[in-house]
Amino acid sequence: MIKVLITGANSYVGISVEKWLMKTSGQFQVDTVDTMNGGWKEADFSKYDVVFHVAGIAHVDPKPEMASLYYKVNCDLTVEIAKHAKICGVKQFVFMSSKIVYQSSKDLRDHMVTLSTEPKPNDFYGDSKLQAEKGLNALASETFKVANLRPCMIYGPNSKGNFLRLGWLGTKTPVFPAWHNKRSMLYIDNLCEFVKQVILHEKGGTFYPQNAELADTVEIVRFFAKKYNHKIWISRLFNPVVWFSSKFLKPVSKMFASSYYEPSMSKYDFDYQIVSFEDSLKKLEITKNNRNMK
């Protein structure tokens, strides 16, 4: 039995991975610990084979004065916990980093990431994650495997963030621009299976999980409009509005810019893309609460 400690209690990803691992009867033992106020220091790390670290401050357009807090939580705390785990004999440390170590979309320029693309974060959230990765890599050894996961946008039932808010928009707006793009996204079940396989294969290194198919903002809106019998006019006539408003409104660039991993870099010697993008959309329900999700 593989004993896993998830650091970051009550997070969407942490809870989802815990439930996913526990579905395999007798294969995993999973516990969680809160990292706030030093509570993790009371846990006995020596009992565990793997630490899955998901604790951190999310990317929510932070103010500049919050920079030091982001580095303290996303970087310093992560490395501190990893050092403690290594001393206690933990064999593997799996870290939830982010695709944003490359960049966050701030304009409409296309951004494709390949294996040769160097991380160049353009905000301190991305940089705090990248600095954490560097600190963890310095700890890696044959007896302490470090797996840095750089997932793209994660979505799923009841998830927070822009994905379900986009779905809500598709059920309400009468018009939408036909500004097609390419986006890497990751359904929660695919992420959970990825984490499971990384643990089972005792992997170390840097990883780029995503769905098997790239997404398109326009087609997502079209899907939910059709699912909820909402009439919507999608036309290129509105594309100039996208171009103009992106100069002043950051959310427009985040919604319409192409930002994706080259698909082949997300293929590994195990299968984790178990839910197709279309099937994942069918599993999602849109409510009025999705309007204000962040």
N, C-alpha and C positions, 0 to 999 in steps of 0.2 A: 504493500500500500504506500502511495506517495502522499506525504504530508505537506500541505500547502498553507502558507500564511498570507492572507491578503491584507496589505497595509493601506487603509483608507476605507473605514467603515461607512456603509450607507451610500456609496457612490453607485451610479447607474451601471457602470462597467463592472465594478467589483461585485455587486449583487448578482449581475447576470452571469459572470464567470463562475461564481460560487455555485449557483443553481445548475449551471451546465456541467461542471465537474462532478457534482454530486449525483447527476443522473446515471453515471456509470457506477453501478453497484459494486462496492468493495474495492474500487481502484484508487479512490482519492479520499483523504481526510482533509477537510477545509475549515480553517478558522479565520476570523477577521479581527483586526485590532485598529482602534482609532489612533491617529498620529497626532492629534491636537493635544496641546498641554502636556506633552511628554508621556502620554499614556502607553505608548509602544514600549517604553523602557521597562515596563512591568511584565511584559510578555517573555516567556522562555523560548527564545529563538532556537535553542539547541534541539528542540523537538522536531524541527521542520527540515524538509529536504529542499523546499523551494519557497522563496518570497516573491509574491506578485505585488509590485508596488504601483498603486494607482492614485495615491494621495497627491494632491497638488491644487493650485489655484487655476481655475479654468480661464480660457481666453474669452474675455467679455469686454473688450475695448477699455482696458484699464487706464486710469489717469497716470501721468508721469510720476506723481509723488508716490505711487504704489510700487515703483520699480524695485526698491530694496526688499519689500515684502515678497515679491515674486521670486527673486533670487534666493531669499532665505528659505522659502517653502519648497519651490520647485527644484532648486539645485542643492543648497546646503543640507537641508533635511534629508533629501534623497540619498546623498553620499554618506551622511552620518548613519542612516539606517543600514545602508549596504555594508559599511565598515563593521558595524555591530553584528550583522548577519554573518559576515565572513569569519569573524572571530569566534562566533558560536558554532561554526561548522556547517552552515547552510551551503548546499552544493550549487544552487542556481538562483540568480536574481533576475527577475523579468521586470523591465521598466517600461511603463507607458509614456513614451515620448510623444512626438507629434510630427506630422508632415510639415508643420509650420516652421520647423527648423530650417527649411529652405526659404520660404517667404510666405507672408500673408498677402492675399490679393488686395492691392490698393489702387489698381487701375485695370483697364480692360485688356492689357497685353496678355497673350497666351503664355502659359508657363508649364512646359512639360519637363518632368524630372526623369533623368536616366541614372544609371549606376555611376556615371562619371560626373554627375552634377554635384558641385560642392555646396554644402549648406551655407546660406548667407541670410540669416534671419533679419527681417526689417522691423522687428519690434522686440521689446524686452521679454515678452512671453516666450517667443521662439528661442531667443538667446538663452533664457534661463533653462529651457529644456536641453539645448545643445551643450551648455556648460555642465549640466548634470550628466549627460552621456559621457563627456570627456572624463569627468571624475570617476564614473563607474568603470570605464574602460581601463583606467589606471589600476583598478582593483582586480581586474579579471585575471584568472590563472587556470591551470588545468583542473584544479580542485574547486574553483569558484567561477562558474560560467555566468557571464553577463549577457543578457539578451535585451537589446534596445529596440523596442517596437515603435515604428513611426507611422501610425495609422492615419488615414485621411478622415474625412467627416464620418463620424459614427452615428448611426440612426437605428431606430427600432421602436416597437410599441412603447408609448409613454416616455420616450426619450426627450430630453430638453435640447434646445438648440434651434437652428434655422430650418432644418429639414421639414419638420411637421408644420412649422409656420408657413413654409412655402406651399405645402399641401393645402393648408387652410386657405391661402390666397387663391389657389386653383378652384376652390369651391365658391368663391365670392366675386372675384373681379370679372367684369364683363368683357374686358379687352386685355391682351397681353402681347408684348413684342415677340416677333419670331427671331430672336437673337440666339441662335443655336451655339452650344459650347460643348466642351468635354470636361467632365468632372470625375475625379476618383472619389468613390464613396465606399463605405464598409457597413454592411448590415450586421447587427449585433450578434446574430447566431454565427455568422462567418468569423467574426472576431473571437468569439468564445471558443470555437473549434480550433482557431489558429493558436490561441494560448494553450489549449489542451495539447496540441501536437508539438508545440515548442517544448513543453514540459516533458512529454513522453519521449521525445527524441533528444532530450538534454542539450538543446541548442544554445549556442552562444554566438554573438555577432549583432549585426544591424539588419532589421527586417522591415518590409514595406507591404503590409497586408492591405488588400483592397478586394472589392467584388470582382468577379470574372469579367463583367462588362462595365464600360465607362457610362456615366450618366449624362443626361442633357436636361438642363433646367426647363426648357420649353416642353419637352416630352413628359417631365414629371408633372408640370401644371396641367397638361392635356390629359394625363392619366386620371388625376383626381377630379378634374372637371367632368370627365365621362363617367367615372365611378359614382359620383353623386348627382348625376343628371343635371349638371349645370351648363348652361349655354355660355360659350366664351368665343370671342373673335380673336384669333391669333394671326397677326399680320406684321410684315416687315415695315409697314407704314409707320409703326411706332418705334422702330429701331433708332431713329435720330434722338428720340427722347432718352434712350438708354445711354447713348454716347454723350449727350450734353449733361445729363444729371449725374453721370459718373464723375464728373469734374468736381462736384460739390458734395455728393452723398456717398460715403464709404460703403454702405450696404448694397448699393447698386453694383459696384465692382465685385463684391463678394458673391453676388447672385449670378452675374452674367459672364465673368471672366473664365476662360478655360484654364484649369489648374488640375494637373493629373500626373500620375505615375505612368511611365511607359509600361504597358501591361505585362511584358515578359519578365520584368524585374520582380514581380510579385508572385512568380511561380516557384514552388519548392518541391522537395522530394516527398511531400505528403499533401493530401487533399484537404482543403479547408473551405473552399468556395462552394459550400454545399447548398446554398440557397441562391437562385438566380435573382437578378435585379427585379425582374417583373414579378416573380413570386413574392419577393420581399415587400413590394408595394401593396400587393393584395392582402398582406397581413396587417397593414396599418389602417387605423380608423382615425378620421379627422373630426375633431370637436371644436367648439368655440374657444376652448381653453388653449388651443394651439396658437391662437393669435398673439398672445403675449409671452410665449415661451422664450427663454433666453438661456 
